[in-house]
Amino acid sequence: MALLYANNICSEFPRCGMHKSCAAKMLRQLLGRRFLVFAIAWLAYASGYLLRKPIGVIKVDLEQEFKFTKLQLGWMDSALTLPYATFQVLFGSVGDTLGARRTSSAGLLIAAVSMVSFGYWNHLRMFLMLLVINGIGQSQCWPNFIKIIGLWFTNSNRNTVFGIYGTCAFAGGIAGTSLAVYLQASYGWRHIFFLPSVIVAVSSVLVFLFCSEPSELGLVIPSKDLQTTSNRDVSTVLSWSELLKMPMFKGNGILGSAISALFCTVCLLCFTLTRHWGVAFNSAFMVLVGAFNCGPDTILGGSVSAQLGEMNGRSSAASVTGIVNGFGTLGTVVQGPLIGFVSEHYGWPAVFYIMVAFSMLGSVCIFHASTLKAALAQEQSTSSGDSRRDIQRLLVEQEI
């Protein structure tokens, strides 16, 4: 397998003269750099959750010390997620213009600087402003990391690669909550953001130094379309209307994502109905909810969007990923205030029934997208068949 892959690399570089030694050397260079970029991008995006999760941990402290209502605490969640979603949609193209490495590194640094002094303030407005800046910085991370990873791997293994890369969000969430709980118990809530800010700042430097695109290093990924369009051409040819009209249902994993989302809804409903059955049943159903939910999230917000951004030689993976993931994040924008309002007036069971309803709505939308994809494929197949028959008929008429 390695030798075959090396030969493929040499076929991309005629100057190597098809020498196996040259191919092997280039293969080692490519695989080594690919692993380094993937590892740093994985760790860097995971580190961003160190600045997101502490908010949920310190809400009780803020409520007790400042007498914040549940609605005000919910607005703190929205202060982070609203700019995160908005700036992905509106400014996802920044990474395509300035470079994914520079943009993602700058985003991490902005997030780190914004939160390092969070514990030294005492006003809700200041808390909200810092969280807004944090959200703006982190909004440039996922689209640009997806672009970087997509450029280093071929389309044939894209879903697998992004499936593995998507685990960084869940690992980062676990690490962020665990570290926040430890810092809160050891030093108090006012010191809960300092160490995470330092870690994220270090991640920013590592990204800037090592997460280069293949073109920056003069490398070519074999079996990948080498025809690219410049960023300037993309900004002219690929308008917002064209992006919004793109078939967002494209990709072989769309039907699997729809089925997985449906199973997630069923498990969430079972969790709600059996909430009085004890910890064992609650834990089992919640594990299934997470397992069935993470797949569609990574495929739709990573693999599919990156492939769309690279269609027809375009270099706009960050722009498309920002739009898709930005719209997907809109749910978290209303999540905080909605949960705070519903739980305060109707209790927690009502919150879970609302989650079931939204999950079902998402399942229906993905199934509809899968149906559209199948219909489009059938239409293209029919059109192709008609074109071939027309050509054959014309050839026959010419012979006559």
Salt bridges, closest charged atoms under 4 A:
GLU65 OE2 - ARG190 NH2 2.82
ASP77 OD2 - LYS59 NZ 2.47
ASP96 OD1 - LYS147 NZ 2.80
GLU216 OE2 - ARG101 NH2 3.18
GLU310 OE1 - ARG158 NH2 2.93
GLU310 OE1 - LYS224 NZ 3.48
ASP386 OD1 - ARG389 NH2 2.07
GLU397 OE2 - ARG393 NH1 3.01
